[in-house]
Amino acid sequence: MNNKIKILFTTVVVSLCMFLSAVFSATPNKVNYQGVLKEKGQLVTGTRKMKFAIYDAAVGGNLKWTSGEVNVQVNGGASGMF
């Protein structure tokens, strides 16, 4: 009887670990992007319209996601977006 309890306990613990790992490993829906923006060699300050895109290859890839046109705040050339 003691062996059956150990097996049951182990099964419950492993199942719980698998469930929790699936719950907490969800794919984030935001991408952090940081960059430096210059116009004519000068660091930019102000709001600029930008478009971000993700492709499945560096050259000739298929578009997987696009942000559309977004306003990005730039300060001293530094920009960041989530």
C-alpha positions in Angstrom: 0.0 0.0 0.0 2.8 2.4 0.8 4.3 1.9 -2.7 1.0 2.9 -4.3 0.9 6.1 -2.4 4.4 7.0 -3.5 3.5 6.3 -7.1 0.3 8.4 -6.8 2.2 11.3 -5.1 4.9 11.2 -7.8 2.3 11.2 -10.6 0.5 14.2 -9.1 3.7 16.2 -8.6 4.9 15.5 -12.2 1.5 16.4 -13.6 1.4 19.6 -11.6 4.9 20.6 -12.8 4.0 19.9 -16.4 0.8 22.0 -16.0 2.6 24.9 -14.4 5.4 24.9 -16.9 2.8 25.2 -19.7 1.0 28.0 -18.0 4.0 30.1 -17.2 5.9 29.6 -20.5 3.3 31.4 -22.7 4.8 33.4 -25.5 4.9 37.1 -24.8 2.9 39.4 -27.0 5.3 42.3 -26.9 8.8 42.7 -28.4 11.2 45.2 -26.9 13.1 47.2 -29.6 15.7 49.9 -28.9 17.6 51.9 -31.4 19.4 55.1 -32.2 18.0 57.4 -34.8 20.0 60.0 -36.8 18.9 62.4 -39.5 21.6 63.9 -41.6 24.2 62.7 -39.1 22.4 64.4 -36.1 20.7 62.7 -33.2 16.9 63.1 -33.4 14.6 64.4 -30.6 10.9 64.4 -31.1 8.2 62.0 -32.3 8.7 60.0 -35.5 6.4 57.7 -37.4 7.9 54.2 -37.8 6.9 50.8 -38.9 8.3 47.5 -37.5 8.2 44.2 -39.2 9.3 40.6 -38.5 10.3 38.2 -41.4 11.1 34.5 -41.2 14.5 35.1 -43.1 17.1 37.8 -43.3 16.8 38.0 -47.1 13.7 37.2 -49.2 11.7 36.1 -46.2 8.0 36.0 -45.6 6.3 38.7 -43.5 5.2 37.2 -40.2 4.2 40.4 -38.3 3.9 44.1 -38.7 3.2 46.9 -36.2 1.6 49.2 -38.8 2.6 52.8 -38.5 3.3 53.9 -34.9 4.5 57.1 -33.3 7.7 56.6 -31.5 9.2 59.1 -29.0 12.9 59.8 -29.7 15.1 61.6 -27.2 18.7 62.4 -28.1 18.6 59.8 -30.8 17.5 57.0 -28.4 14.2 55.3 -29.1 12.5 52.3 -27.6 9.2 50.5 -28.3 7.4 47.6 -26.9 
